[in-house]
Structure formats: C-alpha cells, structure tokens
Amino acid sequence: IHEDTLSLVFVFFYSLIFVIGLAGNIIALFAFFCIHHKRNSIQIYLLNVAIADLLLIFCLPFRIFYHINKNIWMLGLIFCKIIGTLFYMNMYISIVLLGLISMDRYIKINKSIQRSKMLTTTRSRYICCVLWIIAIIGFMMTVVQAAITEQHASTMCFHYRDKKNAKMEAILNYILVIVFWIVFFLLILSYAKIAENLLKISKKRADFPNAGKYSTTARNSFIVLIIFTLCFVPFHLFRFVYITSQLQHTSCYWQEIIHKCNEIMLVFSSLNSCLDPVMYFLMSSSVRKTVFQLICRRFHGDSSVSESISEMKPGQSRHD
C-alpha cells in the first residue's frame, strides 16, 4: 500500500495536533490541579479525559516518525503493537468518559431523578478507577497475544492487517464500535434534554438578571456534541466496513482504499485531543477562572499565582 502523498499530509496534521493538543491538555491539567476547593464529579471525569488525551498525544510522535521514515518501522513489532493499542485504548477511554459526563449533567438537571447518592465525587473516582483497570487489562492481553502469535519480523506498522487468524481481536473491535454508538446516542438524548430544560428555564426567568446564562449553557452543550460528532462519527461509520474486510478475503485494490480511508478518518479522531480543552473551558467555570487568573498574573508579573487561586470562592464549583 503506497502512501507517499498521504504520508506528508499525516505528518503535517499529526504534528499540528501534537503541538496544540499537548499545550492545551497540559494547561488544562495544570488548571485542574490548581483548583484547591473540593472537585465535583464533572471535574473528576474531565481530569481523566485530559490524562487519556495526553497519553494518546504521546503516541503521535511515533506515527509521525513512521511516516517521515517512508512507512518503515524500526522499533520492533511488539513496540508497534504497544503504541497502536495505547492509542486506541485512550481514545475509547475518552469516549466512555464523555458519555459518563453527559449522564452526570443530565441527572443533575433532571429534578425528578434521585441523585444524592449517584453523583458523588467518590463514586466518580471509583468509576474512573474501574475504567482504567479494565482498559489496562485489555491493553496487556492484546500486547501479550501479539507477542505470542506474531513472531515474524516486520518493518510495517499502523497498516491494514488480516484478522482471519485473530478473530478475538476483531470481536473486541466490534464491541468497541458498539460501545461508541451507545455512547453517541446517549450523548444526543442527554444533551438534547439538557438544552430543552435550560431553554425552558431561560424563558421562565426572562426577567432575571442571570437568565442569559441558561441559554449560553444550552448552546455550549451542543458545541460539545458537535466536537464529538466531528471527531468520532466518521471513523466509526467506516469502522464496521474496515473490521469486516479484515475477516474476509479482500483484494489488494480494496485493501488500499479501505486502509487509506481508515487512516484519514483516524486523523479526525486524533483531532479530538486538541478540541477537548475547549470542552473543559465550556463545561467547568472553575477551570475558566483558574486559567484566566494564571494568565492575568503571568502578564502582570505577579508571582503569587497559587495564593490568588487558593482564594477563589469555594461555592463557585457548584455551577460547573
């Protein structure tokens, strides 16, 4: 499969995503850790999204190196599998966490749901720990299986692979695609309901000074949904075709087309790690205030940044 022209495109976009995503997520993590008051459940999930995005971003230099080196992999088959699996693992961790965030926000805004025990910070921490444990176990099993079954030396990586002898891995890929679509429809239902409720409140309280914030929050909900759709839907629309072709006899002509389409759509999925920091700013007022304070202190040459952040009002986290 020849990728001469596409390789240059991949190098450019992956380099851009790496620089912007690295800067954005490091700033976001710094902001999360500078929030001294008690974190709420949304902030716990967003913190874990930022960690997953950073781990995914650290895989990109290896993809960049591979394409610069004319699609020749020099670091061994096992390390190729580690990087590839780590990339997908963190992508799906981000997807599941975004689904949990939508559920969290929906429960908070729906007064009819008993939520006192469902949305505690401790529970969100437990959920994130379980998610990471499941992901790490899956990661280790995939890498160990590759070490056992794929003994031949190869200079290829991140390319189309036949899965007729690795049906369990193909089944796992099908399951991940199904998980994505469940999360996606959950996001649509949750954010549509959130926006509907907020717009109703905005109309009822039209005479109140802060009535505009409800319509703003409703609009932000749709921005989050647009980011998710742009980055992940094209890749997962095509994913069933890609996995199915790996389990059947597919001609070289179609292998090349399917592989190139998959790689192009994977760039859009990687783009999510750049756009997620935008979501942190939209969904967490504490993150916004922390970053703005850090920037203001930096430009004014004030060295007492941490002191100013610690003085933030504890009550502000309730509005995140």
Sequence and secondary structure as in RCSB ss.txt:
>XXXX:A:sequence
IHEDTLSLVFVFFYSLIFVIGLAGNIIALFAFFCIHHKRNSIQIYLLNVAIADLLLIFCLPFRIFYHINKNIWML
GLIFCKIIGTLFYMNMYISIVLLGLISMDRYIKINKSIQRSKMLTTTRSRYICCVLWIIAIIGFMMTVVQAAITE
QHASTMCFHYRDKKNAKMEAILNYILVIVFWIVFFLLILSYAKIAENLLKISKKRADFPNAGKYSTTARNSFIVL
IIFTLCFVPFHLFRFVYITSQLQHTSCYWQEIIHKCNEIMLVFSSLNSCLDPVMYFLMSSSVRKTVFQLICRRFH
GDSSVSESISEMKPGQSRHD
>XXXX:A:secstr
   HHHHHHHHHHHHHHHHHHHHHHHHHHHHHHH  S   HHHHHHHHHHHHHHHHHTTHHHHHHHHHTTS   S
 HHHHHHHHHHHHHHHHHHHHHHHHHHHHHHHHH TTS  TTTS HHHHHHHHHHHHHHHHHHHHHHHHHHHHH 
 S  S  SS    TT HHHHHHHHHHHHHHHHHHHHHHHHHHHHHHHHHHHHHHTTTSTTTHHHHHHHHHHHHHH
HHHHHHHHHHHHHHHHHHHHHHS   HHHHHHHHHHHHHHHHHHHHHHHHHHHHHHHH HHHHHHHHHHHHHHHT
T S HHHHHHTS GGGGGG 
